[in-house]
């Protein structure tokens, strides 16, 4: 049997995850990496031969993965902000 954690503990955990995600999103090194990797993949896709579908698909998939990773971090940051607001509201 799994014992559920108290709501406040879950909110604190979500807030910590959100803060971590926000730090990553705001970090200059991480932002530069996302941008450089996206640019590199787009250029690699454009340099691929027209008949090289596997190469172009691979680049497109990796670009999509980058986008999903960034979206996940943004969602975690938003959920963390909501959890912080709820904690502040609850604790006065």
HUPE-V474732 format. One record per residue. N is the residue number from 1. PHI is phi in whole degrees, 0 to 359 (999 if undefined). Layout:
BEGIN
[[N:PHI] [N:PHI]]
END
This chain:
BEGIN
[[1:999] [2:263] [3:267] [4:288] [5:282] [6:299] [7:304] [8:297] [9:294] [10:296] [11:294] [12:297] [13:298] [14:295] [15:297] [16:297] [17:298] [18:296] [19:296] [20:298] [21:296] [22:296] [23:300] [24:296] [25:296] [26:267] [27:289] [28:299] [29:295] [30:293] [31:299] [32:295] [33:296] [34:303] [35:294] [36:295] [37:294] [38:298] [39:300] [40:299] [41:292] [42:297] [43:296] [44:296] [45:294] [46:291] [47:281] [48:295] [49:300] [50:302] [51:279] [52:269] [53:302] [54:301] [55:295] [56:293] [57:295] [58:299] [59:298] [60:298] [61:295] [62:292] [63:296] [64:297] [65:298] [66:301] [67:297] [68:293] [69:297] [70:295] [71:297] [72:297] [73:297] [74:296] [75:294] [76:298] [77:296] [78:295] [79:296] [80:295] [81:296] [82:298] [83:296] [84:298] [85:298] [86:296] [87:297] [88:296] [89:295] [90:291] [91:271] [92:79]]
END
